[in-house]
Amino acid sequence: MTRYYLIPALAMVLFLGACKKDSDSSDNPAQGSGKKGADFSTNMKYGTWNGDVLALKPFWYYTWGKELNNGSPQNCEFVPMFWGKDDVNATNIAAVKKLKDDGKIKYVLGFNEPNNAGQSKMTVSQALQLWPQLESLGLPLGSPAADWPTNPWIYEFLDSCKAQGKRVDFICVHIYNSLDTSVYLNTLKEVYNKYKLPIWITEFAPADWNAQTKADNPYTPAQVLAFMQAILPKLEALDYIKRYAWFSGDPTSPQMWSSALIDANGNLTELGKWYANYQPNNTIAK
């Protein structure tokens, strides 16, 4: 398996050690596999971010931020992210290193959609220049996540990391598409076959970005539920998919309302209830 390591033995030890929790959870028949995650901003509009995480019974979560916030759920792994270039500074690196030294984190995620002008927007060269600071954390390190898994930006970044000896331990991907599971699965397979690195799906869900009203969106809640019921077992069965986190759309958004896990009152939708009960983390607590 080809991996991009500056120090191969160290990176392997870090990665295997960090995976131990996932392996232990799958040995408990009352527990799920450890793959299922959740992603909520701490500025949640509906419900509360920590209450929503708790309700979905994931094994891990992230908030697009670096801080382990007060009120974080117990027995559920927090994964910090360096969202953009302004996050990479000595103060933040030191704070995340302290979380690592205190045994509170096991992985770190790279930049959020750097190819997207509306997100962290940076050039590949900028990302590569900052990358050694993230490597210095000594944690298994996830790649930046482009807004599509095969976007040229991420391919250029990963190819450059390989050429320059920079370390990437797993690839983070975002996938928003139709209800066709084969589109998701074939795209994931393409990325894996190209780099032979583990994959974390840090955002995915059906979405219609052209919808101007809810009525314009062709994906009904029942259809999205059927999609979820079809694709999650397939993701569980793929060894190279190490983790996944459904992106809960805004329940008032024309583009993603039917993919919402949380409704406008802060309660689980039917989709959210199914996600919560699939591969549950039964030890998660306040």
N, C-alpha and C positions, 0 to 999 in steps of 0.2 A: 504494500500500500504506500503510495507516494504521499508524503507529508512535507510541509515547509517548516523546517526547524532550524533555528540558530544553534541550539544545543539539543540534539535528538534525544539523548537519554533523559535529560531533565524534563523535557516536554512530555515524553511518554509517561514518566512517573507522575507528573502533575495530572495528566489526563486520566490515567487509570485510577488514581487516588480519588479524583473528583467524581468519577463515575460510580464509586462504591455505593453511595446512597441509592442511586438508581437500581443497582443490582440487588441491594438488600431489600428494597421495597417489593420487587417482583417475587421474592421468596415467601412473602406473606400472602396467603390466599385471600385475606380480608382487604388487601390493598390492590391498587392498580399497578401498572407496569412502571410508573414513574415518568412516562413521557409527557403526560398532559400538563399544560401550563395555562397561565392566564396573563393578560396584559391590560392594565388600567392606569390611566394617568391619575396622579394624586389630586388633580383638579376636576375629578369626575362631576358631570352635571347631574347624573341620575344615580341615586343611592350614594354610597360612600365607597371609595376605592378599596379599602380593606374589607368592608362588609361584602362587596361584590366578589373579591378574591375568595373570601371564606365560603361564600355560597356555592361557588363553582367546584370546590374540592380539588384544586390542582395540587401538584407536587412542587411546582416552582412558579414564580411569577416575576415580572419586571414592570417598571413604571416609566421607562424611557429616561430614568434618572440614575444618579449614583448613590443617593442617600438611602440608608436603611431607616425608614421613618418610624416614629412612634406609632404604636398601634398595629405594627406589622403582624400578620397572622403567625402563629407558632406552628412548628412542624411543617413548614412550607418554605422552600428555599428561595431566597431573594437573589436575583442576578442583576448586578449593576450594569449600566450602559453609559458609555461616553457618547452622548448623542451627536455632538458636532465639534468642530475645531476649537471653539471657545471653551469647551469643557476640559481640554487637555492642558493643564497647567500644574505647577509643582504642588499647589495646595490640594487640588483634587486627587492627584496621583497619591499623595501622602495619606489622604483620608481613605481612599480605597485600599491602600496597602494595610492600613490599620484594621479595616474590616477583615481582610484576609488573615492578618496575624492573630486577630481575636477569634478566628475560626467561624466567622459569620457568612463568608461567601466562598464559593468554589470555582466560579467561572466569571468571565467578564465579556460583555458584548461590545462590538465596534459600532461605527457610525450609522445613523439612521437615514437611509435614502439619500446618500450624498450626491447622487445623480439628479435629484429632484430640486428644482429651484424653490419649491415651497417647503422643503424640509432642510436637511443640514447643508446642502449645496456646497460641495468643494470639488476641486479637481483631483484626479488620481495622484498627481504629484504632491498636492497638499496632504492628502491622506497618508501617502507613503512617508513623507517627512515626519509626521506626527507618530507614526506607528511604533517606532522603537520605544517610545514612552509607555505605550500600552503593554508592549512585550515585557518591559521592566517590572511589571506587577508580579510576574512569576506565576500567573494563573493561566489555565487553558483559555485561549483567546478566540472569540468568534469574529468572523469577518464583518465588514460593513454589510448592510443589507440594502441592495438596490430595490427599486420599486417593481422589478421583475427579475426572476432568478438568472436569466441569460442576458440581461442588459449588458451592452459592451463595456460599460464602466466597470462592473465587477469582474468581468473577464480580464480587462487590462490590469486591474489591481492585483488579482490573484496571480496572473502571469508575471507581473513585475515582482511580487513577493518571492516567487520561486526563483527568478533570475537574480535577485538581490540577497537571497538568503534570509529573508524576513519570515517570521513564524506566524502561521495561521493554523489553528488546531481544528476548527470546524467552520463550516460555511453557514451563514445566516441568510434566509431567503424570505421574501414577501411574495405571496401569490394571491391576486384578486382576479377572478375570471367568472366563467359561467357555471352551470351545474354539471358539466361534463368532467367526471373524475379522471378520465384518461388524459385530459389536458394537464391537470396538476401532476399526475403520476409520471407522465412522459417527460415533463419539464424537469422534475426532480431527478429522474433517471439520467437525463442528459447532463445535468450539472455533476452528479456523482460520477458518472463514467468519465468525465473530462478531468476531474481533479482527485477522485478517490479519497475524498475527505468526508467525515461525518457531516450530516446536515441537521440544522435546527430550523424549523419553520416558525419564525417569530411573529408573523402575521399571515393569516389567510382567511378567506371567506368569499362567497359569491357576491358580486357587486355589479351594478350597471352604472358606470360613470356618466352616461349620457342622460339618465333619467332626470326630468325636471320636476316631476311629481311622483308620489307613491304609485299612482295608477300607471305611470310610464314604466315602472320597474316590472319586468316580466317574471321575476322570481318571487313566488308566493312563500309565506312562512312554511306551508306544508311541503313545498318542493325543496326548500333549503334544509328542512329537517331530514327529508329523505336523502339529500346529498350528504349531510353530516353522518347519518347512519351508515351510508355506503363507504365514505372515504376514511373515517377514523379507524375502522378495523384494518384497512389496507395500510395505513401509516403505522399502525402498531406492528404489522407483520414485516415491515421493511427494516432490516437491521441497521441500514445506514441512516435512517431517520431516527435520530436520538431523542429529539424533543419537538413538540408542536404546541402552538398557542393560537386558538381561534381569535380573530379580531372581532370584537362585539361592535357592530355598527350602531350609530346614533339611531334610536328608535323613531326619531322624527325626520331622518334623512331620506330623501327620495332614492338615493343611490344604494343605501345599505340597510334600510329599515327592517327588511325581512331577515337579515343576518344578525340582528341584535340579540344578545343573551340577556340583557337587562332592559326592562320596559321604562316608560317615562315616569313611572311611580317608584322606580328603584327596585322592582321585584323581578325575579327570574321570568323570562318568557318561556313558552313551551320548549323552544330550542335550548334555552339556558338550562332548563330542568333536565333535559336529556344529556346535555354536556356534563352537567354536575354529576349525574348518576353513572356516567360511562367512565370506567377505569378510575374510580374515586379514590381520593386520599382521605381515608376515614380517620386519620389521626390529626388532621388540621384543626386548629383551635384558635380562639381569640388570644 
